[in-house]
Amino acid sequence: MSENTEHPTNLEYKGRHLDFHSKLGWEYVSRSNCTGVVGIIAMTEDHQLVLVEQFRLPLSGRVLELPAGLIGDRGDETLEQAAHRELLEETGYEADSITPLFAGPTSAGLTDEVIQLVQARGLVRNHPGGGVEGESITVHVVPVRSLGAFITDFEQAGGLVDFKVRLASHLIGDLS
């Protein structure tokens, strides 16, 4: 399908955090409270991947994810500033550097959201993490050599694994 910019987008409903749109018979959502989304591949110096686990209401279950968050939901900030903030809030780790890797749509048929994946290096843990008020995040620091088994065990225990965790596991060798 070719891009069609001639037809207007209709705002069907404006929620607190999401806008529901329609265009040419297609319905989709946009975030109204940020300028973007960042996902963070954070690995410690001793080759452990930092992951987060959260109960996700839309899925009615626990999900294993990369640390991630919204850009600009707390004011004007860059991609790098948001990555530093989210990593610290969710995991308790600070990074010496944040390197943008690539961007892509999260669910192209549902939302116009694009996530920017970054790599965090030079990690130092300052506190246990867990997120901000209203979040209940469990931090997992998993040796890369054990990641496959960890994912299998998590799924066998009824958890869901975000595809970006699997993507990160394949990228880790290239990022070292």
N, C-alpha and C positions, 0 to 999 in steps of 0.2 A: 504494500500500500504506500503510495507516495504521500509526502507531507502536504497537508491542505491548510494553508493559512488564510484562505479567503473567507471561511465560515467562522462566525464568532463562537467563542466558548461561553456557555451559560453557567452561571453560578447557581446551582440548584439548592444548596444548603450550606450555611456557614456555621461550623461547630466551633468549640473552644480552641481546638488544635488542628482540625482538618476542615478543608473546604471540599465540597462535593460538586463536581463539574459534569457537564454533558456537552458533547460536540459531535455532530453528525451521527447521532444515535448511540454514541459510546459514552459510558460513564466512567469516571475516574476520580481519584482523590489527590489533593495536594496538601502539604503541611503549610499551615498559615503562621506558624510561630518560629520559623527559623529560615536560614538561607542555604542550608545544606546538611549533609550527614557525613560523619567520618567513622571509619572502622580502623582499628589499630592492631597491627601484628606486632606484639611486644614479646621479645625473647630476651631472657637474662643472659649474662656473660657465660654461664655454665649450661647453656643450651636447653633452657626450660621455657616453654610457651606459656604466657599468662592468659588465662581464659576466665570468663565469668559465667555464672549460672544464675538464671532468674526464672521465677514463675511468670509465664506470659498468659494473661487472661484470654486473649483471642484463641489461643491454642489449648487452654485448660491444662497446661503442663509446664514442666521445667524444661528450659532450653539452655543448651551450652552454646556460648557465643564468644566472639572476639569482643574485647572492650570497644564500646562505640557510643556515639551520641550525636546530638544536634549541634550544628554550628550556628551561632548567633541567637540562640534561644534566651540568653541572658544578657544580651546587648551586642554591640558591634565587636566582632572578633574574627581573626583569620582562621584558616584551616588548622594551622600549626598551634595557635593558641587554644582552639577547641580540643584538639587532640591531647595536648598537655593537660588541660583541665579535666577532660573526661577520664583519661588514664588515671590521674591522681584520685578523683572522686570514686571511681568504681573499684580500683585495685590497690590504691595506696602507693603506687609506683610513680616516681618522677623519671623522666627521660632526659638525657643530655641532648638528644637530637630527634627530630621528626622528619622523615623523608617521604614525600608523596610518591606513591607507586603508580596507581592507575584508578580510573573511575568507571562506573557502569551502573545501569539501572538495577533497582532492587526487584521490581516486579512490573515489567513494562506494560502489562495489560490492566493493571490495577491502579498504578500511581505514576506520577511524573518524577518521583524521587530518584536521585542519582547518589550513590555512595562513593566517597573517595577513600580508598584504602591507603594507609600510610604504614611505614615501619618506624617503630620506636626503638632507639638504641641507647646504651649507657644507662640502664635502669638501676635505680636505687629505691628501695622500699622505705617509705616514711611512716606509714600507718597501715592497718589491716585492710583498708578499703571498705566496701560494702555499699557504696552509693550515697546519695543525698536523701533527705527526708522523703518518705514515700517509696523508696526503693529498698529491696531486700536482696542484696547481691552476695553470692558466695564466690570467693575467688579461688581458682584452681591454678597452681603452678605445676605444669606437667612436663617431665623430661621428654624431649622430642623423640627419643628412641622408644618411649612407652606410649606415645600418643595414640597409635592405632588401637592398642588394647584398652586404653582409657576410654576412647570413644565407644568401642564395642560394649564395655561394661556399663557406660552411662546409658546407652540405648537399651541394653538388656534390663536395666533397672527402671525402664519406662520413660526415660528422658528423650528429648529431641535434640538433634545436633544441627545448628545452622550451617548451611553449605559453605559459608565463608571460613569456618573452622577447617573444613576439609581442604578448601582452596589454600589456606595458609599452610597446612601441613605439606602440600606439594611445593609451595613456593620457598619454604624454609631453606632448602639446599641452595637455591639460587640467591638467596638474600644473605647468606653467611659471608 
